[in-house]
Amino acid sequence: MRHLTAIATLCGALFFSAPVFAGGIAVVDFQEAINQVSEGETARQQIDTLYQQKQAAIANLEAQIQTKVAEYEKQRLILSDAARAQKEQELMQLQQTYQQAGMQAEMEMQELYTQKMETLITKMRGVTEQIGAEKGYDLVLEATESGVVFTGSSVTDITDELIKRYEAN
């Protein structure tokens, strides 16, 4: 009996909620829009430039380590125990600096990416809200490749309109 009551309640809720979306439902793909707008391209270029700079700096550190290791290997047999220990300590510190530089670069990249994407999405949300209000949509969902499984023919994709308006601003 409980199951029948639950099913009847669910059916009633679905039946009576249908008019709630009388204005329609729309979807928008922010990721696609970011890939299409010029500001998104600029953000990608800035991120790529920073990535290349960080990679060059890390590659430089790696080359320094390799050079110092090669020098150490050549001198290892003729160095005193104290000098050998000092060189090994220097190599370990250089290796730690290299690892820290890698982690720091990764953090900076992630921060820049997050900052750029949040800025773009915030602006796109504003434009999307305007579109939704103007078109009278009751609900606008953000659709990504993994987000929306199915959209019926009555659901409108407003991504192209978002891109056009975003670029016009």
C-alpha positions in Angstrom: 0.0 0.0 0.0 2.9 2.4 0.8 4.4 1.8 -2.7 1.1 2.6 -4.4 0.8 5.8 -2.4 4.3 6.8 -3.3 3.8 6.1 -7.0 0.5 8.0 -6.9 2.2 10.9 -5.2 5.0 10.9 -7.8 2.6 10.7 -10.7 0.6 13.5 -9.3 3.6 15.7 -8.8 4.8 15.1 -12.4 1.3 15.7 -13.7 0.8 18.9 -11.8 4.3 20.2 -12.4 4.1 20.0 -16.2 2.7 23.6 -16.4 5.6 24.9 -14.3 7.8 24.6 -17.4 5.3 26.1 -19.8 7.9 28.7 -21.0 10.3 25.9 -22.0 13.6 24.5 -21.1 16.9 25.5 -22.7 20.4 24.1 -22.5 23.7 25.9 -23.0 27.2 24.4 -23.2 29.6 26.8 -21.5 32.7 24.7 -22.5 31.8 24.9 -26.2 31.1 28.6 -25.8 34.5 29.2 -24.2 36.2 27.3 -27.0 34.4 29.5 -29.6 34.7 33.0 -28.2 37.8 35.2 -28.8 38.2 35.8 -25.0 38.4 32.1 -24.5 41.1 31.9 -27.2 43.0 34.7 -25.5 42.8 32.9 -22.2 44.1 29.7 -23.7 47.0 31.5 -25.3 47.9 33.1 -22.0 47.8 29.8 -20.2 49.9 28.2 -23.0 52.4 31.0 -22.8 52.8 30.6 -19.0 53.0 26.8 -19.5 55.9 27.2 -22.0 57.7 29.6 -19.7 57.4 27.3 -16.8 58.5 24.3 -18.8 61.5 26.2 -20.0 62.5 27.1 -16.5 62.1 23.6 -15.3 64.0 22.2 -18.3 66.8 24.7 -17.4 66.9 23.4 -13.8 67.0 19.8 -15.1 69.9 20.6 -17.4 71.7 22.2 -14.4 71.2 19.0 -12.4 72.4 16.8 -15.2 75.5 18.9 -15.6 76.3 18.9 -11.9 75.7 15.1 -11.7 78.1 14.6 -14.6 80.7 16.8 -13.0 80.2 14.9 -9.7 80.6 11.5 -11.4 83.9 12.6 -13.0 85.3 13.9 -9.7 83.8 11.4 -7.3 86.8 9.1 -7.1 89.3 11.9 -6.4 87.2 13.9 -3.9 87.8 13.6 -0.2 84.9 12.2 1.9 84.0 15.7 3.1 84.0 17.2 -0.4 82.0 14.2 -1.8 79.4 14.6 1.0 79.2 18.3 0.3 78.7 17.7 -3.5 76.0 15.1 -2.7 74.3 17.6 -0.4 74.3 20.2 -3.1 72.9 17.8 -5.6 70.1 16.8 -3.2 69.3 20.5 -2.6 69.2 21.1 -6.3 66.9 18.1 -6.8 64.6 19.5 -4.1 64.6 22.9 -5.8 63.7 21.2 -9.1 60.8 19.3 -7.5 59.5 22.4 -5.7 59.7 24.4 -9.0 57.6 21.7 -10.7 55.0 21.8 -8.0 54.9 25.6 -7.9 54.5 25.8 -11.7 51.7 23.3 -11.5 49.9 25.4 -8.8 50.4 28.6 -10.8 49.0 27.0 -13.9 46.0 25.7 -12.1 45.4 29.1 -10.4 45.6 30.9 -13.8 43.3 28.4 -15.4 40.7 28.6 -12.6 40.8 32.4 -12.6 40.3 32.6 -16.4 37.6 30.0 -16.6 35.7 31.5 -13.6 35.8 35.0 -15.2 34.5 33.6 -18.5 31.8 31.5 -17.0 30.6 34.3 -14.7 30.2 36.6 -17.8 28.6 33.9 -19.8 26.1 33.2 -17.0 25.0 36.8 -17.1 24.5 36.7 -20.9 22.7 33.3 -20.5 20.4 34.8 -17.8 19.5 37.6 -20.2 18.7 35.2 -23.0 16.6 33.0 -20.7 14.6 36.0 -19.5 14.1 37.5 -23.0 13.0 34.1 -24.4 10.8 33.3 -21.4 12.5 30.0 -20.5 11.6 28.5 -17.2 14.8 26.6 -16.9 18.3 26.8 -18.5 20.6 23.9 -17.9 24.3 23.9 -18.4 25.0 21.0 -20.7 28.4 19.4 -21.0 29.4 16.2 -22.7 29.0 14.2 -19.5 26.1 16.3 -18.0 23.0 15.9 -20.1 22.2 12.4 -21.3 19.2 13.2 -23.5 17.4 16.3 -24.7 14.0 16.1 -26.4 13.0 18.2 -29.4 11.2 20.7 -27.1 14.5 21.6 -25.4 16.3 24.5 -27.1 20.1 24.8 -27.3 21.1 28.4 -26.8 24.9 28.0 -27.0 25.2 29.6 -30.5 23.1 32.6 -29.4 25.3 32.9 -26.2 28.4 32.9 -28.4 27.0 35.6 -30.7 25.9 37.9 -27.9 29.1 37.3 -25.9 31.2 38.3 -28.8 29.0 41.3 -29.5 29.7 42.7 -26.0 
